Amino acid sequence: MHILFLLIIGAAAGFLATRVMRVEMSTLATVMVGVAGALIGGLVIRLLLAATGAVAGFVGAILGAMIVIWVVQQLRS
């Protein structure tokens, strides 16, 4: 169940992050970026703020996905 939840949150976070950063990606790439962002951002938010819960994890997932998109853009340049 945890993996399904991660995929759903990752898909939502990836979608929002691509819209905020105005980037077009395939659905699979968006989900992958969102999942990576969920893992990275969730960890960072929990470490920095010592916050738990779905809201903090979701915000962290969006921020993490935005970081992943930025890194991918930098590597493509």
Biopython code that builds the backbone (N, CA, C, O; Angstrom):
import numpy as np
from Bio.PDB.StructureBuilder import StructureBuilder

atoms = [
    (1, "MET", "N", (0.819, -1.189, 0.000)),
    (1, "MET", "CA", (0.000, 0.000, 0.000)),
    (1, "MET", "C", (0.866, 1.257, 0.000)),
    (1, "MET", "O", (0.491, 2.268, -0.594)),
    (2, "HIS", "N", (2.011, 1.200, 0.657)),
    (2, "HIS", "CA", (2.908, 2.352, 0.724)),
    (2, "HIS", "C", (3.395, 2.753, -0.673)),
    (2, "HIS", "O", (3.481, 3.944, -0.974)),
    (3, "ILE", "N", (3.711, 1.780, -1.524)),
    (3, "ILE", "CA", (4.207, 2.080, -2.866)),
    (3, "ILE", "C", (3.118, 2.726, -3.704)),
    (3, "ILE", "O", (3.395, 3.651, -4.467)),
    (4, "LEU", "N", (1.890, 2.256, -3.575)),
    (4, "LEU", "CA", (0.767, 2.862, -4.294)),
    (4, "LEU", "C", (0.568, 4.311, -3.858)),
    (4, "LEU", "O", (0.355, 5.190, -4.693)),
    (5, "PHE", "N", (0.638, 4.555, -2.563)),
    (5, "PHE", "CA", (0.506, 5.914, -2.031)),
    (5, "PHE", "C", (1.632, 6.798, -2.567)),
    (5, "PHE", "O", (1.389, 7.943, -2.948)),
    (6, "LEU", "N", (2.859, 6.278, -2.599)),
    (6, "LEU", "CA", (3.999, 7.034, -3.126)),
    (6, "LEU", "C", (3.795, 7.372, -4.595)),
    (6, "LEU", "O", (4.119, 8.482, -5.015)),
    (7, "LEU", "N", (3.267, 6.448, -5.385)),
    (7, "LEU", "CA", (3.008, 6.710, -6.801)),
    (7, "LEU", "C", (1.933, 7.774, -6.993)),
    (7, "LEU", "O", (2.049, 8.632, -7.869)),
    (8, "ILE", "N", (0.897, 7.716, -6.180)),
    (8, "ILE", "CA", (-0.176, 8.706, -6.298)),
    (8, "ILE", "C", (0.328, 10.091, -5.901)),
    (8, "ILE", "O", (0.100, 11.064, -6.620)),
    (9, "ILE", "N", (1.001, 10.181, -4.777)),
    (9, "ILE", "CA", (1.558, 11.469, -4.331)),
    (9, "ILE", "C", (2.602, 11.957, -5.326)),
    (9, "ILE", "O", (2.650, 13.146, -5.642)),
    (10, "GLY", "N", (3.441, 11.046, -5.824)),
    (10, "GLY", "CA", (4.456, 11.414, -6.802)),
    (10, "GLY", "C", (3.858, 11.942, -8.088)),
    (10, "GLY", "O", (4.359, 12.913, -8.655)),
    (11, "ALA", "N", (2.792, 11.314, -8.552)),
    (11, "ALA", "CA", (2.132, 11.772, -9.776)),
    (11, "ALA", "C", (1.557, 13.173, -9.576)),
    (11, "ALA", "O", (1.704, 14.041, -10.437)),
    (12, "ALA", "N", (0.905, 13.384, -8.443)),
    (12, "ALA", "CA", (0.330, 14.706, -8.166)),
    (12, "ALA", "C", (1.423, 15.755, -8.011)),
    (12, "ALA", "O", (1.314, 16.854, -8.555)),
    (13, "ALA", "N", (2.472, 15.423, -7.274)),
    (13, "ALA", "CA", (3.570, 16.368, -7.066)),
    (13, "ALA", "C", (4.293, 16.670, -8.373)),
    (13, "ALA", "O", (4.630, 17.822, -8.647)),
    (14, "GLY", "N", (4.530, 15.649, -9.172)),
    (14, "GLY", "CA", (5.184, 15.852, -10.466)),
    (14, "GLY", "C", (4.350, 16.721, -11.383)),
    (14, "GLY", "O", (4.878, 17.597, -12.069)),
    (15, "PHE", "N", (3.034, 16.477, -11.397)),
    (15, "PHE", "CA", (2.139, 17.285, -12.217)),
    (15, "PHE", "C", (2.190, 18.751, -11.794)),
    (15, "PHE", "O", (2.347, 19.640, -12.632)),
    (16, "LEU", "N", (2.058, 18.999, -10.490)),
    (16, "LEU", "CA", (2.096, 20.382, -10.002)),
    (16, "LEU", "C", (3.454, 21.036, -10.236)),
    (16, "LEU", "O", (3.525, 22.206, -10.611)),
    (17, "ALA", "N", (4.526, 20.287, -10.017)),
    (17, "ALA", "CA", (5.871, 20.849, -10.213)),
    (17, "ALA", "C", (6.118, 21.196, -11.681)),
    (17, "ALA", "O", (6.709, 22.234, -11.977)),
    (18, "THR", "N", (5.674, 20.339, -12.602)),
    (18, "THR", "CA", (5.871, 20.651, -14.023)),
    (18, "THR", "C", (5.048, 21.860, -14.436)),
    (18, "THR", "O", (5.479, 22.630, -15.295)),
    (19, "ARG", "N", (3.885, 22.042, -13.850)),
    (19, "ARG", "CA", (3.060, 23.210, -14.176)),
    (19, "ARG", "C", (3.669, 24.481, -13.608)),
    (19, "ARG", "O", (3.710, 25.508, -14.286)),
    (20, "VAL", "N", (4.144, 24.422, -12.361)),
    (20, "VAL", "CA", (4.752, 25.595, -11.733)),
    (20, "VAL", "C", (6.008, 26.017, -12.498)),
    (20, "VAL", "O", (6.247, 27.209, -12.692)),
    (21, "MET", "N", (6.810, 25.039, -12.934)),
    (21, "MET", "CA", (8.058, 25.345, -13.636)),
    (21, "MET", "C", (7.872, 25.452, -15.147)),
    (21, "MET", "O", (8.834, 25.688, -15.878)),
    (22, "ARG", "N", (6.628, 25.277, -15.616)),
    (22, "ARG", "CA", (6.288, 25.385, -17.038)),
    (22, "ARG", "C", (7.161, 24.475, -17.911)),
    (22, "ARG", "O", (7.809, 24.919, -18.858)),
    (23, "VAL", "N", (7.151, 23.189, -17.555)),
    (23, "VAL", "CA", (7.920, 22.172, -18.271)),
    (23, "VAL", "C", (6.948, 21.127, -18.793)),
    (23, "VAL", "O", (6.031, 20.718, -18.082)),
    (24, "GLU", "N", (7.144, 20.695, -20.028)),
    (24, "GLU", "CA", (6.327, 19.626, -20.603)),
    (24, "GLU", "C", (7.106, 18.323, -20.534)),
    (24, "GLU", "O", (8.239, 18.247, -21.009)),
    (25, "MET", "N", (6.505, 17.299, -19.946)),
    (25, "MET", "CA", (7.120, 15.980, -19.843)),
    (25, "MET", "C", (6.063, 14.934, -20.146)),
    (25, "MET", "O", (4.863, 15.202, -20.079)),
    (26, "SER", "N", (6.526, 13.745, -20.477)),
    (26, "SER", "CA", (5.589, 12.631, -20.653)),
    (26, "SER", "C", (5.003, 12.266, -19.290)),
    (26, "SER", "O", (5.522, 12.665, -18.247)),
    (27, "THR", "N", (3.935, 11.517, -19.319)),
    (27, "THR", "CA", (3.283, 11.118, -18.070)),
    (27, "THR", "C", (4.224, 10.288, -17.205)),
    (27, "THR", "O", (4.301, 10.494, -15.994)),
    (28, "LEU", "N", (4.937, 9.354, -17.822)),
    (28, "LEU", "CA", (5.871, 8.518, -17.069)),
    (28, "LEU", "C", (6.979, 9.360, -16.444)),
    (28, "LEU", "O", (7.322, 9.169, -15.278)),
    (29, "ALA", "N", (7.538, 10.289, -17.214)),
    (29, "ALA", "CA", (8.596, 11.156, -16.691)),
    (29, "ALA", "C", (8.073, 12.033, -15.559)),
    (29, "ALA", "O", (8.778, 12.268, -14.578)),
    (30, "THR", "N", (6.847, 12.514, -15.691)),
    (30, "THR", "CA", (6.240, 13.338, -14.651)),
    (30, "THR", "C", (6.085, 12.546, -13.355)),
    (30, "THR", "O", (6.388, 13.050, -12.273)),
    (31, "VAL", "N", (5.614, 11.310, -13.468)),
    (31, "VAL", "CA", (5.454, 10.461, -12.280)),
    (31, "VAL", "C", (6.819, 10.158, -11.672)),
    (31, "VAL", "O", (6.976, 10.212, -10.452)),
    (32, "MET", "N", (7.810, 9.839, -12.508)),
    (32, "MET", "CA", (9.151, 9.528, -12.001)),
    (32, "MET", "C", (9.759, 10.728, -11.283)),
    (32, "MET", "O", (10.355, 10.581, -10.217)),
    (33, "VAL", "N", (9.608, 11.914, -11.868)),
    (33, "VAL", "CA", (10.115, 13.129, -11.238)),
    (33, "VAL", "C", (9.389, 13.368, -9.915)),
    (33, "VAL", "O", (10.005, 13.729, -8.913)),
    (34, "GLY", "N", (8.087, 13.163, -9.928)),
    (34, "GLY", "CA", (7.308, 13.348, -8.704)),
    (34, "GLY", "C", (7.688, 12.373, -7.606)),
    (34, "GLY", "O", (7.793, 12.760, -6.442)),
    (35, "VAL", "N", (7.895, 11.122, -7.960)),
    (35, "VAL", "CA", (8.300, 10.118, -6.965)),
    (35, "VAL", "C", (9.683, 10.456, -6.418)),
    (35, "VAL", "O", (9.905, 10.394, -5.208)),
    (36, "ALA", "N", (10.612, 10.813, -7.304)),
    (36, "ALA", "CA", (11.945, 11.213, -6.843)),
    (36, "ALA", "C", (11.843, 12.442, -5.947)),
    (36, "ALA", "O", (12.506, 12.532, -4.913)),
    (37, "GLY", "N", (11.011, 13.374, -6.358)),
    (37, "GLY", "CA", (10.807, 14.562, -5.547)),
    (37, "GLY", "C", (10.164, 14.243, -4.210)),
    (37, "GLY", "O", (10.504, 14.846, -3.192)),
    (38, "ALA", "N", (9.239, 13.299, -4.212)),
    (38, "ALA", "CA", (8.592, 12.895, -2.963)),
    (38, "ALA", "C", (9.613, 12.296, -1.998)),
    (38, "ALA", "O", (9.593, 12.575, -0.799)),
    (39, "LEU", "N", (10.494, 11.479, -2.536)),
    (39, "LEU", "CA", (11.516, 10.867, -1.687)),
    (39, "LEU", "C", (12.501, 11.906, -1.160)),
    (39, "LEU", "O", (12.780, 11.957, 0.038)),
    (40, "ILE", "N", (13.027, 12.736, -2.066)),
    (40, "ILE", "CA", (14.018, 13.746, -1.682)),
    (40, "ILE", "C", (13.379, 14.840, -0.832)),
    (40, "ILE", "O", (13.857, 15.155, 0.258)),
    (41, "GLY", "N", (12.298, 15.410, -1.342)),
    (41, "GLY", "CA", (11.659, 16.514, -0.645)),
    (41, "GLY", "C", (11.072, 16.120, 0.690)),
    (41, "GLY", "O", (11.171, 16.867, 1.663)),
    (42, "GLY", "N", (10.461, 14.948, 0.743)),
    (42, "GLY", "CA", (9.906, 14.484, 2.008)),
    (42, "GLY", "C", (10.978, 14.324, 3.070)),
    (42, "GLY", "O", (10.770, 14.679, 4.231)),
    (43, "LEU", "N", (12.112, 13.795, 2.676)),
    (43, "LEU", "CA", (13.221, 13.632, 3.612)),
    (43, "LEU", "C", (13.759, 14.985, 4.058)),
    (43, "LEU", "O", (13.991, 15.208, 5.247)),
    (44, "VAL", "N", (13.954, 15.886, 3.100)),
    (44, "VAL", "CA", (14.499, 17.207, 3.426)),
    (44, "VAL", "C", (13.560, 17.979, 4.343)),
    (44, "VAL", "O", (13.993, 18.554, 5.341)),
    (45, "ILE", "N", (12.271, 17.990, 4.001)),
    (45, "ILE", "CA", (11.305, 18.714, 4.836)),
    (45, "ILE", "C", (11.262, 18.142, 6.248)),
    (45, "ILE", "O", (11.230, 18.890, 7.224)),
    (46, "ARG", "N", (11.262, 16.833, 6.353)),
    (46, "ARG", "CA", (11.209, 16.223, 7.690)),
    (46, "ARG", "C", (12.474, 16.520, 8.487)),
    (46, "ARG", "O", (12.409, 16.732, 9.698)),
    (47, "LEU", "N", (13.615, 16.536, 7.821)),
    (47, "LEU", "CA", (14.856, 16.837, 8.531)),
    (47, "LEU", "C", (14.934, 18.304, 8.935)),
    (47, "LEU", "O", (15.324, 18.620, 10.059)),
    (48, "LEU", "N", (14.564, 19.201, 8.025)),
    (48, "LEU", "CA", (14.679, 20.628, 8.320)),
    (48, "LEU", "C", (13.624, 21.118, 9.298)),
    (48, "LEU", "O", (13.933, 21.897, 10.200)),
    (49, "LEU", "N", (12.424, 20.689, 9.138)),
    (49, "LEU", "CA", (11.326, 21.196, 9.958)),
    (49, "LEU", "C", (10.908, 20.255, 11.073)),
    (49, "LEU", "O", (10.122, 20.631, 11.942)),
    (50, "ALA", "N", (11.421, 19.047, 11.055)),
    (50, "ALA", "CA", (11.020, 18.010, 12.015)),
    (50, "ALA", "C", (9.499, 17.881, 12.038)),
    (50, "ALA", "O", (8.892, 17.665, 13.087)),
    (51, "ALA", "N", (8.901, 18.019, 10.857)),
    (51, "ALA", "CA", (7.447, 17.947, 10.740)),
    (51, "ALA", "C", (7.062, 16.594, 10.175)),
    (51, "ALA", "O", (7.786, 16.024, 9.359)),
    (52, "THR", "N", (5.957, 16.097, 10.596)),
    (52, "THR", "CA", (5.434, 14.853, 10.052)),
    (52, "THR", "C", (4.037, 15.094, 9.538)),
    (52, "THR", "O", (3.434, 16.133, 9.806)),
    (53, "GLY", "N", (3.539, 14.156, 8.820)),
    (53, "GLY", "CA", (2.174, 14.251, 8.325)),
    (53, "GLY", "C", (2.131, 14.369, 6.817)),
    (53, "GLY", "O", (3.142, 14.621, 6.162)),
    (54, "ALA", "N", (0.947, 14.183, 6.286)),
    (54, "ALA", "CA", (0.757, 14.163, 4.837)),
    (54, "ALA", "C", (0.990, 15.526, 4.213)),
    (54, "ALA", "O", (1.533, 15.600, 3.110)),
    (55, "VAL", "N", (0.603, 16.602, 4.873)),
    (55, "VAL", "CA", (0.747, 17.936, 4.292)),
    (55, "VAL", "C", (2.219, 18.285, 4.118)),
    (55, "VAL", "O", (2.620, 18.753, 3.053)),
    (56, "ALA", "N", (3.026, 18.065, 5.146)),
    (56, "ALA", "CA", (4.446, 18.351, 5.051)),
    (56, "ALA", "C", (5.098, 17.480, 3.994)),
    (56, "ALA", "O", (5.959, 17.952, 3.250)),
    (57, "GLY", "N", (4.710, 16.233, 3.915)),
    (57, "GLY", "CA", (5.258, 15.325, 2.907)),
    (57, "GLY", "C", (4.884, 15.748, 1.502)),
    (57, "GLY", "O", (5.699, 15.649, 0.585)),
    (58, "PHE", "N", (3.642, 16.225, 1.322)),
    (58, "PHE", "CA", (3.191, 16.655, 0.001)),
    (58, "PHE", "C", (3.912, 17.921, -0.430)),
    (58, "PHE", "O", (4.336, 18.026, -1.581)),
    (59, "VAL", "N", (4.059, 18.879, 0.470)),
    (59, "VAL", "CA", (4.804, 20.102, 0.154)),
    (59, "VAL", "C", (6.248, 19.746, -0.174)),
    (59, "VAL", "O", (6.823, 20.275, -1.126)),
    (60, "GLY", "N", (6.827, 18.860, 0.606)),
    (60, "GLY", "CA", (8.192, 18.414, 0.338)),
    (60, "GLY", "C", (8.309, 17.703, -0.997)),
    (60, "GLY", "O", (9.312, 17.847, -1.696)),
    (61, "ALA", "N", (7.281, 16.934, -1.353)),
    (61, "ALA", "CA", (7.285, 16.231, -2.638)),
    (61, "ALA", "C", (7.277, 17.223, -3.795)),
    (61, "ALA", "O", (7.995, 17.031, -4.777)),
    (62, "ILE", "N", (6.485, 18.267, -3.693)),
    (62, "ILE", "CA", (6.446, 19.283, -4.753)),
    (62, "ILE", "C", (7.795, 19.992, -4.848)),
    (62, "ILE", "O", (8.330, 20.168, -5.942)),
    (63, "LEU", "N", (8.342, 20.397, -3.706)),
    (63, "LEU", "CA", (9.648, 21.068, -3.725)),
    (63, "LEU", "C", (10.740, 20.143, -4.257)),
    (63, "LEU", "O", (11.596, 20.567, -5.033)),
    (64, "GLY", "N", (10.708, 18.896, -3.842)),
    (64, "GLY", "CA", (11.693, 17.935, -4.327)),
    (64, "GLY", "C", (11.569, 17.701, -5.824)),
    (64, "GLY", "O", (12.581, 17.603, -6.518)),
    (65, "ALA", "N", (10.345, 17.611, -6.330)),
    (65, "ALA", "CA", (10.135, 17.434, -7.766)),
    (65, "ALA", "C", (10.647, 18.646, -8.536)),
    (65, "ALA", "O", (11.206, 18.502, -9.624)),
    (66, "MET", "N", (10.459, 19.838, -7.976)),
    (66, "MET", "CA", (10.970, 21.045, -8.629)),
    (66, "MET", "C", (12.503, 21.025, -8.667)),
    (66, "MET", "O", (13.107, 21.458, -9.649)),
    (67, "ILE", "N", (13.119, 20.528, -7.615)),
    (67, "ILE", "CA", (14.579, 20.412, -7.591)),
    (67, "ILE", "C", (15.051, 19.415, -8.644)),
    (67, "ILE", "O", (16.027, 19.669, -9.349)),
    (68, "VAL", "N", (14.355, 18.276, -8.753)),
    (68, "VAL", "CA", (14.717, 17.269, -9.755)),
    (68, "VAL", "C", (14.579, 17.845, -11.161)),
    (68, "VAL", "O", (15.448, 17.623, -12.004)),
    (69, "ILE", "N", (13.497, 18.581, -11.427)),
    (69, "ILE", "CA", (13.313, 19.200, -12.742)),
    (69, "ILE", "C", (14.445, 20.181, -13.024)),
    (69, "ILE", "O", (14.980, 20.208, -14.132)),
    (70, "TRP", "N", (14.815, 20.987, -12.029)),
    (70, "TRP", "CA", (15.888, 21.951, -12.210)),
    (70, "TRP", "C", (17.204, 21.239, -12.540)),
    (70, "TRP", "O", (17.939, 21.666, -13.431)),
    (71, "VAL", "N", (17.498, 20.152, -11.819)),
    (71, "VAL", "CA", (18.736, 19.398, -12.077)),
    (71, "VAL", "C", (18.722, 18.819, -13.490)),
    (71, "VAL", "O", (19.728, 18.889, -14.196)),
    (72, "VAL", "N", (17.590, 18.247, -13.907)),
    (72, "VAL", "CA", (17.479, 17.669, -15.254)),
    (72, "VAL", "C", (17.688, 18.758, -16.303)),
    (72, "VAL", "O", (18.365, 18.532, -17.306)),
    (73, "GLN", "N", (17.108, 19.939, -16.074)),
    (73, "GLN", "CA", (17.293, 21.034, -17.013)),
    (73, "GLN", "C", (18.751, 21.465, -17.091)),
    (73, "GLN", "O", (19.256, 21.777, -18.170)),
    (74, "GLN", "N", (19.421, 21.482, -15.953)),
    (74, "GLN", "CA", (20.833, 21.871, -15.925)),
    (74, "GLN", "C", (21.701, 20.842, -16.640)),
    (74, "GLN", "O", (22.670, 21.203, -17.308)),
    (75, "LEU", "N", (21.363, 19.576, -16.504)),
    (75, "LEU", "CA", (22.134, 18.526, -17.151)),
    (75, "LEU", "C", (21.909, 18.518, -18.671)),
    (75, "LEU", "O", (22.799, 18.137, -19.431)),
    (76, "ARG", "N", (20.726, 18.934, -19.104)),
    (76, "ARG", "CA", (20.425, 18.986, -20.537)),
    (76, "ARG", "C", (21.093, 20.181, -21.216)),
    (76, "ARG", "O", (21.297, 20.166, -22.430)),
    (77, "SER", "N", (21.430, 21.205, -20.455)),
    (77, "SER", "CA", (22.011, 22.429, -21.043)),
    (77, "SER", "C", (23.439, 22.222, -21.460)),
    (77, "SER", "O", (24.074, 23.146, -21.969)),
]
sb = StructureBuilder()
sb.init_structure("model")
sb.init_model(0)
sb.init_chain("A")
sb.init_seg("    ")
for serial, (resi, resn, name, xyz) in enumerate(atoms, 1):
    if name == "N":
        sb.init_residue(resn, " ", resi, " ")
    sb.init_atom(name, np.array(xyz, "f"), 0.0, 1.0, " ", f" {name:<3s}", serial, name[0])
structure = sb.get_structure()
